[in-house]
C-alpha cells in the first residue's frame, strides 16, 4: 500500500514536501492553545490524498503555481476541520490511532478549533483575491454540512432510497474530492468547461471511494480499523443494505428493518443481517455501481494527453477501489 502511494506521489514529490511546510504555516496562530492543537494536527496527519489530487490535476493541465499550494492548503484545512467536528458529533476519542482533539482537549475546544480552521481556509482565498477558489470552497463547506444533516435526518426514519443515498455520499464525501480536482485546474486559470469536467471527475472518484468504505462494514478482515457491522450498529443505511432490503420479500424486509431499528446492538442479529446482505447479492451490486463510477472517472481522464500526472491519477483510481483500508 505504501508503495502505491509513493508511486502516485512520484510526479509531485517535491511539491508535497513543500506543501507540508506551507500547510503548517497556513494554520499558525498567535494564540498559544491554538498553536499547540494545530501542531498536534500536523504531527498526526493522514496520507494527504486530497492535496495529491490538487497537485496532480494542476499538472494534468499545466504547472503547480503558488495558487495551487494555496488551493491545496484550503482543501486540507477544510478536511481537517470536518474531521475535528466529526469526532465531536460521533463522540469518537480515537483518530488514526491517536487520541482525537475532543479526547485531549474536550468538545468545546474541538468545535472552536474546527471553526478556526474553516475561517483560515476562507481567509487564505480572500487574502490573495482567489475569488474563484473561494466560490469552490464555500460551496463545498455548505454541501458537506447539508450531506451530514440529510444523513442524520434520514437515519431517524431509516427511509433511505438509493437516490437519497447517492445524494448523501455525493455531498458528504465526493464534493470535497471534486473541489480538489476543480481547484487544481483553476490554479492554472482553467475555463468554466474544464473546471466542470474536473469537478465531475472528482465527484465520480469520491462516489467510488465512499462505496468502497461502505463495503468494509461487511468484511471480517478489514484493516481499516473499522469494526465489522459498525454502520449497522450506528443505523447507517449503506448501499449493500439499501439494495438488499429493496429486493427482499415482505417478511424478510420487516424482520431486518427491525434488526436495524431495535436490535442494532445485538451481535447475533447484526451478524445475521450481514450474512443476509451477502447471500442476497448486496455486495456484488455495490461493487458493480462502484466500478461504474470508477469507469466514468477513467473516461474523463482518458480525454487528456498521456503524462506522468495522468498515470498517477489512473493509479489513484485503482487504489480507491482496491485498497484494503
N, C-alpha and C positions, 0 to 999 in steps of 0.2 A: 504493500500500500504506500509506504513512504517513498518507494522508488517511483510509483506512478505520479505522486505529487511533484517529485523532483523533475520528472520528465515534462510535466505540464508547465512547470516554472522555467524550464530551460531558456526560452526566448526572453524572459523578463526577470532573470535572476538579480541583475544589478538594480533594476527598478524596485524590486521587492525589498531589497536591503535598505535602500534609501528611503523607501516608504515607511518602514518601521520607525525610523528617526522622525520623519515628518509627522507621522500619526501621533507619536508621543507628544511632540511639540503642540499639535493642534488641541490636545487635551489639557495642557498645563493651566494651573490656576494659582492665584496669589493666596487663596485660602488653604491653609496647611492641611486640613482634614481632606479636602477635595483632592489635593495633590497626592496625599497618601493613598486614597482609594484608586485614583487613576493609575498610579504606579503599580498597584496590585493588579489592575485590569491588564496592563501591558505585559506583566510577567506571567499571567495565566491565559494568554491569548490562544485561540484555536488555530486551525490550519490556514486561516485567512483566504478562504476560497473566493470570497466576494471581491476583494481588491484584485485578485488574479484575473477575474472576469473583466474588470475595468481596464487593466493594462493590456490584456490580450485583445480586447475589442478595439482599443486605441491603435494597437499595432496592426490589426487586421486592415485598417483603412488609412493608416498614416503613422504618426510618431507619438511617443509619450512626451507630453508637454507639462509645464508647471500646472496647467489647468487639470491635466489628468491626475496628478498627485492630489490636488485639492479635491477632485471628484471622488477619488478612492478613499480619502480621509473622511469625507462626508458620509459615504456609504458605511464605512466601518464604525463611525460614531453612531449612526442610526442603529446599525445591527447590534452594537454593544449596549446601547440604551434599551433596546427591546428585550435583550437577554436579561438585563438587570431587572427590568419591570416584570418580565415573565416569571422570574424566580419568586418575586413577591406575590404575584397573582396565584402561582401554583404552590405557594408555601414550600418551595424547594430549597434545601440547605446545601446541596452539592451542585457544582457546575464544572464539567471537565475534570472531575476527580479532585477539585479544590473546593474549599468552602465557598458558598456564594456570598455576595456582598451583604444580603439581608441576614445571612447567618452570622457574619462577623460584625456588622455594624447596625443591625436592626432595620426594620422596614422603612421607617421614616427617612433615614439617610439614603437607603437604596432608591426610594422613589425620587428624592431630590437629585441624586447623582444621575439617574436616568434622564430627568428633566434637563439637567445641566448639559449632558452630552447632546441631547436633541437641539438645545439652543446653540451649542457650539457648531453643530453641522449647518444650521441656518446662517449663522454669522460668518462662517467660512465662505459661503457663497456671496453674501451681501458685501462683505469687506472688499471682495475683489470684483464686484459687479458681474458675477457669473449668474445673471438672472435666468438664463436657460436652465442651468443646473438647479437653481432654487425652485423653479417650477416642478422639476422632476422629483426632488426630494420632498417637497411639500405634499405633492400628490401621493408619494409613497407612504409617508407617515400617516396620512389620512386613511389610505386603503388598508394598511396593516391594522390600524385600530378598528376599522369597520369589520374586517375579517374576524378578528378576535371576538368582537361583540356579537357578530352574527353566529359564530360557533357557540358562544355561551347561551344565546337566546334559543338556538335550536336544541342544545343539549338538554334543556329543561323539558322539551316536549318529545325529543327523540324522533322528530318528524322530518329527518333529512333525506331529501331525494338526491339522486345522482347529480342533477344540475346544481342544486344548492351546495353540495359537497365541492364541486369544481369551483364554484364562486368563492367558497371559504378558502380553499387552498391557493387559489389564484391571488386573493388579497393577502392572506397571511404569509405565504412563502414566496410565491412566484413573483410578486410585484417588486420585491427587493432585488432579486436576481435580474429582472427586466430593467430595473433602474441602473444596475451596474453596467449592463451592455449598452444601454442608451447613453449614459454619461461617458462611457469610453469613446463612442464615436462623436458625441457632441464636443468633447475636448479637442477634436480635430475639425471643428466647425462643419459638422455634417449637416446636410439639409434635412427638412422635415421627413421626407420619404425614407431616407436611410435611418434616421433616428427611430422611426416607427418600425422599420424592418428589424432592427436590432432589439427593440423592445419586445417584439413578437418572439424573436429567437430566445431571449431571456425568459419570457413567460413560459414557453413550451419546455425549456430546460427545468425551470422551477417546478412545474407541474409534475414532471417525471421524477424529480428529486423527492417531492413530498409523498408521492405514491409509494416510492421505494421505502421511505421512512415508515409509512403505514404498514408495509409488508413485514417489517421487523417484529411487529406485535405477534406474529404467528410462527416465528422461527425460534425453536428452542435453543439454538446455538448462536444467538446473535451476539456479536462482540461490541455492539453499540453501547452496552451498559444499560440497555433499556429492558426491564423485566418483561417476560412474556405475558401477554394479556393485560398490560398496564392500560392500554387505551380502553379496553372493555371495562376495567375497574373504574376508570375515570369517566365512563359513559360517553366516550368519543366515538362518533359514528364514522368509521373509515370505509374506503371503497370496497374491500372484500366483504365486509359485513353488510353494507347497504345492498350490494348486488345479491348476496345470499338470501337476505330477508325478502327481497323483491321477488325472487323466483321460488321461494319456499311455499309449501301448501299452508292453508289457514291455521291448522293445528300447530305445526312447527313454528310458524311465524309468531303465533301468540305465546308459545312456550318460551321461545328465545328472546322475545321482547321483554318478557317477564324476568328472564335472567339478567338482561342489561339494566332493567328498571329497579328490580328489588334484590336480586341475588348477585350483584356485580362484585361482591366481596367474598362470595362462596367459591373456593378454589375448584370444587368438584363441578359446579355449574359452569364456571368460566372455561375450564378445560373441555367440557362437553361442547360448549359453543364453538371453541377454537376448532375442535375436530369436525363439527358440523360444517363450518365455513370451508375447511379443507376438502371435505368429501363432496361439497356442493359445487366445487369449481370456482369458489370465490377468489382464490389466489391467482389461478390461471387467468381469470377475467381481468383482474387488476394489472397483472403483468402485461397482458395484451394492450391495455389502454396506456400503460406507462411507456411501452415500446413505440406506440403510435405517436405520443408526444415527442419522444426522442427523435423519431424519424422526421417529424415536422421541423425540429430544430436543425437536424443534419441537412435537410433540403435547403434551408435558408443559408447555412454555412457554405454549401457547395456552390452557391451563386458567386462567391468571392474567389479571386485568383489564388492559386496554391501559395502558401507561405508557411513559415515556422509557426506564426500565431494561429493560422487556421488548423495546422496539425495539432497543436496543443489544445485547441478548443474541441477538436474531434476526440482526443484522448479524454478530455474532461467530460464530454457527453457519455462516453462509455463508462467512465469511472462513476458517474452519477447513478447509473442503474446496476452496476456490477459490484459496487462497494460492499464490504462486509460490515461497515459501521458508518 
